[in-house]
């Protein structure tokens, strides 16, 4: 009980960096990459511990006072580094790292009827074939079990499709908000967006949240003058519904005992949802507790490592190097290792999968210095992504959609506090592939951008690089 009170008090102190970003939101100012990192890491490492009950805290195990203080300073140094990074970005910086400002200045995207038809067909194809058959990307545990034995080639194909799926959804969102600004609705885009939403409800909770929050970010970037008390009430109500209704419901259907039949996927998925509706009232309390316990997983892993750690255990970059090695595709790196997960499990003295995060890997590799190195890793990843975009644009000409997708990747990274370093680095490879797809779309005139960049703007981008 005493340790829980201490952790909650220290968490209150860790709220201070997020209040600076919250002040920006209240004043409707622009947010950059580091601001989003502060907000989402505050959610995982500050707000969730603050609201957790004693029952949830008991899952941390026996924690000493010194460990609580160590983790506090580790997170504090990390947030200070992010605040420094945020303040170094100029308010009128037009590079993608200045996220909402760049979204606000994004050029008008034009597509023809053939591409709009593709945007309708893509989520239908995913709904009918990929979600049921390629079950690695499915939200349901009973469906996912049927896809455990797929080959590396099948897994790579699924990852490539999910990348194209996200690109299609991003383009649909751009077109939808463009039309919304002009107070008109394109029927093709509305149907496409509705079908994408149905897909997201069947994918993992994280993917649904990423796109809902990214949609909110686009709205904030372009229509912040419309944000008033009424809109905030709607947003609060929607968030309340997600947390107290959808997330517990999701946990119930995720572990549904209903047998999934690949030959009749739609019927099987409907049966899973019917089971969730019937069981919701009985299992709601335990499912809500599961939400809190699962959310505290990142925090628990940090505490566990800090509690058992010693100077002789520090791996000094070994886990980071294993993550880099694993992120490189097999075509380029045929002898790639198994990644950071096994090494991290050894550091935690467990054979069970843990809630991974870059902060956890950095703590294992560099001890207290890991907080600073984590912030540097985020910055280096951005620089690599932006360099890929800049080089592609210098060679092939204007591909403004590439900058928009880069912003989406940055948002995804900032939201994914529980994402492994392997996954973040794999996204760099995925972004390079997406840039090739985007270049092809521009070159064959399926999409185009109405955009004029001044000499001054280009000088700014070269300077930012």
Residue pairs with C-beta under 8 A, 6 or more apart in sequence:
1 54
3 57
3 63
3 64
3 65
3 68
4 54
4 57
6 65
6 68
7 49
7 57
7 63
7 68
8 49
8 50
10 68
10 69
10 72
11 46
11 47
11 49
11 50
12 50
13 72
13 76
14 42
14 45
14 46
14 72
14 75
14 76
14 79
15 42
15 46
15 47
15 50
17 38
17 42
17 79
17 80
17 82
17 83
18 38
18 39
18 42
18 46
18 79
20 38
20 83
21 31
21 35
21 38
21 39
21 86
24 30
24 31
24 35
25 31
28 224
28 225
28 227
29 91
30 91
30 98
30 99
30 100
30 101
30 104
30 221
31 99
31 100
31 217
31 220
32 86
32 89
32 93
32 97
32 98
32 99
32 100
32 101
33 85
33 89
33 97
33 98
33 99
33 378
33 382
33 410
33 414
34 82
34 83
34 85
34 86
34 89
34 378
35 86
35 99
36 99
36 410
36 411
36 414
36 415
37 82
37 378
37 414
38 79
38 82
38 83
38 86
39 414
40 414
40 415
40 417
41 75
41 78
41 79
41 82
41 359
41 417
42 79
43 417
44 295
44 298
44 299
44 417
44 418
45 75
45 298
45 299
45 302
45 359
45 417
46 75
48 292
48 295
48 296
48 299
49 296
49 299
51 292
52 292
52 296
53 292
55 289
56 289
56 292
56 293
56 296
57 296
59 293
59 296
59 300
60 296
60 299
60 300
60 303
60 304
61 303
61 304
61 307
62 307
63 303
63 307
64 307
67 303
67 306
67 307
68 303
70 306
70 368
71 302
71 303
71 306
73 368
74 302
74 306
74 359
74 363
74 368
74 370
74 371
75 359
75 371
76 371
77 368
77 371
77 372
78 359
78 371
78 372
78 374
78 375
81 371
81 372
81 374
81 375
81 376
82 375
85 375
85 379
89 97
89 98
90 98
91 98
91 101
92 98
92 101
93 101
93 460
93 464
94 101
94 102
94 105
94 457
94 460
94 461
94 464
95 102
95 386
95 460
95 461
95 464
95 465
96 102
96 382
96 386
96 389
96 403
96 406
96 407
96 410
97 382
97 386
97 410
97 464
99 217
99 221
99 407
99 410
99 411
100 217
100 220
100 221
101 221
102 403
102 407
103 217
103 218
103 221
103 222
103 404
103 407
104 221
104 222
106 174
106 400
106 403
106 404
107 400
107 449
107 450
107 451
108 178
108 449
108 450
108 451
109 171
109 174
109 175
109 178
109 400
109 401
109 447
109 448
109 449
110 447
110 448
110 449
110 450
111 119
111 171
111 175
111 446
111 447
112 446
113 188
114 446
115 441
115 446
115 447
116 186
116 188
116 189
116 192
117 188
118 168
119 168
119 171
119 172
119 175
119 188
119 189
119 192
120 188
120 191
120 192
120 195
122 164
122 165
122 168
122 192
123 165
123 168
123 169
123 192
123 195
123 196
123 198
123 199
124 195
126 161
126 165
126 199
127 195
127 198
127 199
127 202
128 265
130 137
130 158
130 161
130 165
131 137
131 138
131 199
131 202
131 203
131 265
132 138
132 143
132 262
132 265
132 266
132 268
132 269
133 262
133 265
134 147
134 150
134 154
134 157
134 158
134 161
135 143
135 144
135 145
135 146
135 147
136 144
136 147
136 150
136 155
136 158
137 158
137 162
137 203
137 204
138 144
138 147
138 202
138 203
139 202
139 203
139 204
139 205
139 250
139 253
139 254
140 202
140 253
140 254
140 256
140 260
140 269
140 272
141 254
141 255
141 256
142 256
142 257
142 258
142 259
142 260
142 272
143 260
143 268
143 269
146 260
146 262
150 158
152 330
156 329
156 330
159 430
160 433
163 430
163 433
163 434
164 437
165 199
166 408
167 405
167 434
167 437
167 438
168 192
168 196
169 196
169 211
170 404
170 405
170 408
171 401
171 447
172 189
172 192
172 193
172 196
173 193
173 211
173 214
173 215
173 218
174 401
174 404
175 186
175 189
176 186
176 189
176 190
176 193
177 218
177 219
177 222
179 185
179 186
179 189
181 222
181 223
196 211
200 207
200 208
200 211
201 208
202 269
205 247
205 250
206 415
206 416
209 242
209 415
210 411
210 412
210 415
210 416
213 411
213 415
214 408
214 411
214 412
216 235
217 411
220 227
243 291
244 288
247 287
247 288
247 291
248 280
248 283
248 284
248 287
248 288
248 290
248 291
249 276
249 277
249 280
249 287
251 287
251 290
251 291
251 294
252 275
252 276
252 279
252 280
252 283
252 287
253 272
253 273
253 275
253 276
256 272
256 275
256 276
257 275
258 268
258 271
258 272
258 275
259 268
260 268
260 269
260 272
261 267
261 268
297 354
297 355
297 418
298 355
298 357
298 359
298 360
298 417
298 418
300 355
301 348
301 354
301 355
301 356
301 357
301 360
302 357
302 359
302 360
302 363
304 348
304 354
305 347
305 348
305 360
305 363
305 364
306 363
308 348
308 349
309 363
309 364
309 367
311 367
313 347
314 364
314 365
314 366
314 367
315 343
315 347
315 364
315 365
316 365
316 366
317 365
317 366
318 343
318 365
319 340
319 343
319 344
319 347
319 361
319 364
319 365
320 340
320 361
320 362
320 365
320 421
322 337
322 338
322 339
322 340
322 343
323 339
323 340
323 361
323 420
323 421
323 422
323 425
324 425
325 333
325 336
325 337
325 339
326 336
326 337
326 338
326 339
326 340
326 422
327 421
327 422
327 423
327 425
327 426
327 428
327 429
328 336
328 429
329 429
330 336
339 420
339 422
340 356
340 361
340 420
340 421
340 422
341 353
341 356
341 420
341 422
343 364
344 354
344 356
344 360
344 361
344 364
345 351
345 352
345 353
345 354
347 364
348 354
354 360
355 418
356 418
356 419
356 420
357 417
357 418
357 419
357 420
358 374
358 377
358 378
358 419
358 420
358 421
358 424
359 370
359 371
359 374
359 417
361 370
361 420
361 421
362 369
362 370
362 371
362 373
362 374
362 377
363 370
363 371
364 370
365 373
366 373
377 421
377 424
378 413
381 413
381 424
381 425
381 428
382 410
384 428
385 406
385 409
385 410
385 428
385 431
386 406
386 464
386 465
387 465
388 428
388 431
388 432
388 435
389 399
389 402
389 403
389 406
389 435
390 461
390 465
392 399
392 402
392 435
392 439
393 399
393 402
396 439
396 442
396 443
397 442
398 442
398 449
398 451
398 453
399 435
399 438
399 439
399 442
400 449
400 451
401 438
401 441
401 442
401 447
401 449
402 434
402 435
402 438
405 431
405 434
405 438
406 431
409 427
409 431
412 427
413 419
413 424
413 427
416 423
416 424
441 447
442 448
